[in-house]
Amino acid sequence: MRFPIDALLFDSDDTVVCMRPVARRVWRRWAESYGMTLDEVMARVPVHGRPASAIIADLLPAGQVAQAVRRLEDAEVADALAGNVTPVPGAAELIPSLPAHRWAVVTSGARRVAEARLGRLGMLPEVLVTVDDITHHKPHPEPFLLAAERLGADPSRCAVVEDSPAGLAAGRAAGMTTIALTTTHAAEKLEADVIVKDLSALSAHVSHDGRLEVGITRG
């Protein structure tokens, strides 16, 4: 399967960057510092596709949230700079094949955390939209629409690559093609135009007329 688009818009966590080891390591230590276990955090509130500030606001009194968010972000940046970050399968092959002006990362995370992780992997894009840039986060379409605007791309000619229901909903609301990865959710829990295991199922090249063509291998 192959189709032409203007740009690919990627989520970061568990779409480009493998986050399960980070969650077990950084979030576990953070939760324990507030008298919780990681299992309790995940049982109490939805976590996938949500900003850390929103998760923490559901867990702690309002007066503690800002400090707790800074504490978590400091730990996440330090963890990334220490080299404790790995790409999702296929990312190291796909990302370098994309023209710089034809892709972006759109994440619900903080800019400094995203820059630390993506920079460590050598995958820092020219266009990076984070929770610091927007008023409404996923599943609202604003993050993806802003990325398309910054790339100068027609939203209807963009494809969103996501692992979470909230991110896919945001892509659909933006009028974009949606590609789901089953890195965090089973296929039956994801609504998308295409569902694949990870980025190893995707390939891309620029056609003779300058279009970005994305190839998909189902397997």
N, C-alpha and C positions, 0 to 999 in steps of 0.2 A: 504494500500500500504506500503510495506517495502522493503528496499534495503540496501545492505552492502557497506560501504565506509571505507576509512582510517581516514578521518578527516572532521570536519565541520568548515567552515570559515565564520564568521559572520561579516557583517558590524556592526557599532555601532549605529549611529543615526537612530531612528525610526525602528531599527531592534532588538536591545537589550535594548537601552535607549530611552524612550519616549521623543521626542524632541520638540513637538509642543508647550508645555507651555514655554520651554526655549527660543524658537525662539520669541514667543510673548513678553517675559519679557526682556531677555538680548539683543537680536538684536534690539528690539524696542528702548530701551534706547540708544544703540550705534548709531542707525540711527538718532535719534533725536539730539544727540550731534554733528552730522555733517549736521544738517539742513534738514534731510530727514525723511519721515515716513517709517514704515516697508512696507506698501503697495507699496510705490514708489520703494523701493529696489527690491521687488519681481516682480514688473512690468518691471523694467529696465533690470534685468539680471537673468539668470537661477541660481538657488540656490541648488537644491537637488543633492546630490552626488558630490558636488564640494568643494574643500578646501576653507576655509574662505579667505585665502590670494588671491585666484583667483577671488572670488566674490568682495572683496574689491578693487582689482586692476582694476576691471571694473567700479568701482564707483567713485574712487578718483584719483587725480593727482599722478603720480609716486612717487613724493617726500614725500607724506603723507602716503603711504601704510604701510611701516614697523611699524611706530608708531601706526597707526590705528589697525593693526593686533594685536600688543602687548596689546593695550587697550581692544580689544574685548576678547582676551584670558584671561587677568587678570579678567575680569568680569565673564567669563564663569567658571573659576576655583573657584572664590569666591562664585558664585551661587551654584555650586556643593557641595562645602565644607559646605555650609549653610544647606544642606540637601534638596535642591530644585531639586531633580532628582528622577524619578520613572522608573521602568522597563516596557518594552512592555509586554502585557499580554502573559503569558506562559514562560517568560524568567526565572522567579524565580524557576520554576519547572524543565525546561529543562537543564539549564546551570549546576546546581549541579549534574545532572545525568551523565555528560560527564567526562571521564577520562581526566586528566589535559593535557596529551600529545596528545589528539585527537581533540583539538579545538583551535581556535585562533580568535582574533578580528582584522579586517583589515579596517581601517578607513581613510578617507580623512582629518580628524581633526589632531590637534597638539597633541603630546604625553602627555604633561602635562595636557591638558584638558581631554583627554581620560582617563588617569590614575585617575584623580580626580573623574570623573563621575562613571567609572566602579568600582573603589575602594570603593566609597561611597555605591554602591549597593552590594559589596561583590562579584563582578564578574570580577575581574582583572585576565586576563589569563596569563599563562606562556609565550605565544607568542602573542605579540601585535605589529602589523605593522601600522605605522602612516605616515602622510605626511613627517615627518622628516627622514624617512628611505629610501625614494625612489626618483628616478629621474623623473619617469613618473607616473602621477596619473590616476585613473579610468577615462575613459574606457580602458586604457592600461592594459594589464594583469599583469604587473610587481608586483603590491602589493600582489595579490593572489599567484603568483608564489613564491614570497619571503616567504610568510607565509608557503606554503607547504614545501619549502626547510628547513625552520627552524624547522618544525615539523618532518622532515624526511619522508614526505608522497609523494606518487606518485600523481602528479596533476590530472591525469585521474581518481584517486580514491578518489578525494575530492569533496565535495558539498559546494557551495557558497549560503549563505542565505542573501538576499538583498532586499531593498525596492525601489531602484532607477534604471531607465533604464541604466544609466552609469555604475553602479556597476554590473548589470546583464550582460552587454556587456563585462565588464572586465572578469567576470567569464567564459563566453563562449569562449573568446579569449584565456583564460588559459587552455581550454579543460576540464573544470570542469562541473559537474552537477549543474544546477541552480534552486534554490527555491526562488520564489518571495513572498514577503509579501505585501498585499494591505493596508499598514499603511499610505502611502502618495500618491499613485497613483491608479487609477482604474485598474482593471484586464486587460481591453482591451488595456491599454497603456504599459503593461509589457510583455516582451518576455522571457519565462522561461520554463524549463522542467515541473515544478510544480508551481501552484499559490495557495496560501492559505491566510487566513485573517491575522494571526499573529502566534507567536510561540506556542500558545496553541494547534495548529494543529499538532505539531511535538512531537515525543517522541524518546528516544534512549536507547539502552542497548548493552552491549558487549556480543556477541554470544559465544558459547562453543569453537569455534576455534579462538577466540580473535578478531574477526571483530567487528567493530562498526556498529550496525544495526539501521537505522533511520526509524521510522514509521511515516506515514502521514495520517491524517484524514481529508478528504475533508468535508467542511460543510458550 
